[in-house]
Amino acid sequence: MFEVLTNRNIAKNVYEMTLSGDVSKITRAGQFVNIKIDGLFLRRPISVCDYGENYLKIIYKVVGKGTEKMSFMQKGTKLDILTGLGNGYDLSAAGDKPLLIGGGVGVPPLYNLAKKLIAAGKKVSVILGFNTAEEIFYEEEFRALGADVYVTTADGSYGIKGFVTAVKAEHSYVYACGPEPMLKAVYNAFDGAGEYSFEERMGCGFGACMGCTCKTKYGNKRICKDGPVLKKEEIIW
């Protein structure tokens, strides 16, 4: 059980929620949690933005009944949450100049990743992609960590006009998270090795129902259990 500490609107239809609870099962950046919401059958999978001693931070976009209910939750609300789900990113592959690329609500899991990489002495660059200026969040938070930050907007209302592939940054490794069309574009535009975090509709969230299975070069994998992070060399588009 977790308790809501804060729940605030940080961009158009985007909210940041901080909760208190046992986070000992969360061990890697890029993992996710599965939240039980009263009145709804399936839990809602949300990526972990950040975590520390007895606190969890998530960022979610209101896109349906579940996230809409979450947006109205007040301080003190108790939530049943499964934690430490998914495999997360492999920090040991980063090299000296890792490049983190996030699109929309694919941005949050990159925050804790950036924090850990910078703490390990890496020179981190981050590309954040959004549709428009009113959807932008966490630009300054990444800068505060010490990352070099590029922001793109599809309509050109802020930063660099275009998609995340409009930025060319020197890199030793690519970590990406976002919608599948963005991931495919990044896969084709940025050379070298990397890891890509995929979104998928999930039933259980921990590998039992097989509902989120996808094909890879190494056989079928469950996005919730064997992913959501896949290595570039195993991805089949």
Sequence and secondary structure as in RCSB ss.txt:
>XXXX:A:sequence
MFEVLTNRNIAKNVYEMTLSGDVSKITRAGQFVNIKIDGLFLRRPISVCDYGENYLKIIYKVVGKGTEKMSFMQK
GTKLDILTGLGNGYDLSAAGDKPLLIGGGVGVPPLYNLAKKLIAAGKKVSVILGFNTAEEIFYEEEFRALGADVY
VTTADGSYGIKGFVTAVKAEHSYVYACGPEPMLKAVYNAFDGAGEYSFEERMGCGFGACMGCTCKTKYGNKRICK
DGPVLKKEEIIW
>XXXX:A:secstr
 EEEEEEEEEETTEEEEEEES  TT  STT EEEE  TT SS EEEEEEEEETTEEEEEEE  SHHHHHHHT  T
T EE EEEEES    GGG  SSEEEEEEGGGSHHHHHHHHHHHHTT   EEEEEESSGGG  SHHHHHHHT EEE
EEETTSSSSEES GGG     SEEEEES HHHHHHHHHHS S EEEE     SSSSSSS TTEEEETTEEEETTT
T SEEEGGGB  
